[in-house]
């Protein structure tokens, strides 16, 4: 039975051959007008600062955009806290959860959500970047995962400082209690972004559609379970985790776009060197 994983091919050419497509979709092909313009800019940057320099620059631009998204969250703060708006679901959802809690479920879900916390998620990220970077003999997984983690942290800190929303009352929460600001949910944001970029790196080396779909489904379901666990434990309001997941997904899209621009730049660089 043929293996789902491609045979190892080392060196820049091998990395390019394996990592420039997802199935039949070529990541270096840009269909939109904006995509073409970004690709041209990436090719020019590749000639000036090398393809890896292009990757770092585009990630820095993406981080600035991510920070802007956090600032945008301030603009929707009124909608978040308006009892007649989207936040009108926050209190009813928490009240419903209070009726179904049990000591066993509380303990299990607390242990699960810790996997996406300040210790668990960094360990997952470090393990993934070490394994992927060594197996692929490339710094690209390290750069992408570190950048994703740093950007998600920036967005979390900015959102909490700028909005400063109160968490649900301690009386309604499961210990250990948390005291930082509630909006957005850092656990959810980090899970969506970091698990998403790991999934992205994994599907680049998968040949079959079912394996790529399975990886994406696992990453999405895991991040959604993290979001649900934060609400269940009374550590966040529903709108906190919705915002965290949306911001994490947006930052992931920016990181993937930066990687595609890097691939485009490297393809042009390799063609010029041939």
N, C-alpha and C positions, 0 to 999 in steps of 0.2 A: 504493500500500500504506500503510495507516495506521501512524503511528509508535507504538512501544511506550511512548514517554515522553509524559506529559500535556503539554498546552500550558502555557507559563509563565503563572502567575497570581500577581500580586504583592500584597503587603500581608497583614495578619493573616488576613483572610477566605480569601484564596487559599491561604495556608499551611495553614489549618485544613482546607480542602476536600481538599487533596492528601495530607495527612500523618496523617489520623486513621483510616486503614484499611489493611489488608493484604489485598487481594482483597476478599472478602465479609465479612471479620472486622473489625468496628468496634472500634478500640482503646479507645474511651471507654465501651464496654459491659462491665460486670463481672458475671459470672454467680455467683461464689461469695459466701458471706456475708462472708468476710474482704475480698474485693474491694469489695463494696458499702460496707463500713465505711471502707476506705481512700479510696474515691472521695468519700464524704461529708466526710472529713477534708480531702482535697485541695480540695474546693469551698470549705470554710470558710477554709482557708489562703489560697486565691486571693482571697477577699474582704478578708483582713487584710493580706497581704503581696504581692499581685499574683501572677498565674500563674508568672512567672519566679522569684519568690521561693519559690513552692511547689516548683519544679523544683530550686532550689539546696538547699532544706531537705531534700527527699526524697533527693537525692544524698548529702548529708552523713550522713543516717541510714543510707543504703545503705553508705557507706564504713565506718561504725561496725560494721555487720553483717559487712562484708568482713573487717575486722580481727578480729572474733569468729571468723570461719571459719578465719583463720590460727591463732588460739589453739586452736581445736578440733583443728587438725592436730597440735598438741603431744600431745593426748590419744591420738591414734592412732599416735604415734611407736613405741611398743612393737610394734605390728602391722607397721609398716614395716620395722623392724630385726630382727624375729624370723625367723630362717632357716626356721622351720617354718610361717611365715605367708605373707602375700602377697609379701614380699621374697625368698622362696625362689626366685623366677624371675629375680632380678636378675643373679646371677653366671652362671647357665647361658645367659641371653640374650647377655650380653657375650662369653662364651666362644665362642658360635656366630658372633657378628659378627666376632671376630678372625680367623676362618677365611675370610671372604669379602672382606676389605678389599683394596683395590688403590690404588696411588698416584694414578691418574686419578680414581677415585671419591672418594678422600679430599679431593682438591683441589676437585672440583666441589661436594661436599656441604658443605665448609667455607665456600665462597663463598655457597652457598645459605643456610646457617644464619646467616651474618652479616647477611642481610637482616632477620632478626628480632632482631638484637642491639641494643646500646645506641645505635647510630648509625642502623642501617637502619630499625628499626621507628618511632622518632620521626620520621624523614623521611617515611615512609609516612603516619603520622598527621597530620603538619603539612600535607602535600600534600592529603590528603583533606579536612581541615577547611577549608582555604583555598578549595579548589575548590567544595565543597558549600555553604559559607557564602555565597560570592559568587554562585553560580548561583541560590541560593534566597533571597538577600537576607534572611538570617535568622542570628541568633546561635546557634540551637539546635544545629546540627551542631558548632560550636566547643565549646559547653558540654558536649555529650555525649561527644565524643571526648577532650577534655581531662580530664573527670572519669573516663572509663574508663581512660585512661593513668595518671592519678594513683592511682586505686584499685588497679590491678594492680601498680603499683610498691610501694604500701603493703603489699599482701599478700605480695609477693615478699620484701621486706626483713624484714617481721615473721616470716615463716616461716623464713628463713635464720638470723635472730638467735636465735629461740626454740628451734629444733631443732638447728641446727649440724651437720647430717649431713655426713660426709666424702664427697668425690667418689670415683669409681673411681680406682684407682691410676694415677699418671702414666704408668707403663710401658705401660698398656693404652689410653692416650688419644692422639688425634691432635693435634699442635701447631697453633695456639698453645694453651698450657695455661691453665686457669682455676683460681683459688685460692679463690674464695668458697665458701660452704657450698652443698651440693648440693640440698637439699630446701627448697622445690619448685623446679622448673625455671622460671626467670624468662622465658627465651625462649618456652617453651611457654605459660605463663600469659598473657604479653603478646600473643602471636599470637592465642590463642583469644579474648581480650577485645577487642582493638583491631580485628582483622579482622572479628570478629563484629559490633561496633557499626557499622563502615563498611558491612557487608552489610545490616544492619538499615535504615540510612538510605537505602541504594540501593533496597531493595525497596519502600520507601514510595512511590516514584515510578514503579513498574513496573505496567503494566496486565495483563500476561499471566502465567498461572501458570508457564509454562515458563521465562520470564526470571527470575522470583523464585526458582524452584527452582535454576536454574543458578547464580545469585549465591550462594545458601546453600551449594550443593555446593562451589563453588570456595573459599569461605571455610573450610569445614570441612576439605576436603582439604588446603588450604595449611597450616592450623594443625596438622593431623596429621602432615604431612611435616616441619614444623619439629620436632615432638616426636620423630619417628623419627630425624631427623638428629642430635639431641642424644645419643641412645643409640648410634647408629652411631659417632659420633666419640669415644665413651667419656668424654663430659663430664658425663653424668648416668646414674643407674640408671633402669631402666624405671619403678619406682615414683615417682621424682621427676617424670617427665613425665606420668604418669597423674594425680598430685596436681595438677600445674600446670594441666593441661587442665581438670580438674574444677573447680578454684578459678576459673579464667578464665571458664568457662561459667556458674558461679554468679554471679560479679560481673556478667557481661553481662546475665543475667536480672534482676538488681537494677537495672541502669541502664535497661533497657527498661521495667521496671515504673515507675521514676521518671518516664520520659518519658510513659508512659500516664497517670499521675496529673497531670502537667502539662497534657496535652491535655484531660483531664476538667475540670481547674480552669479552663482558658482557655475551654472551651465554655460553662461556667456564667457566666464573666465576660463573654463576648461577648453571651450571651443577656440578661444583666442590663442591658448597655449599650445594647441595641437598642431 
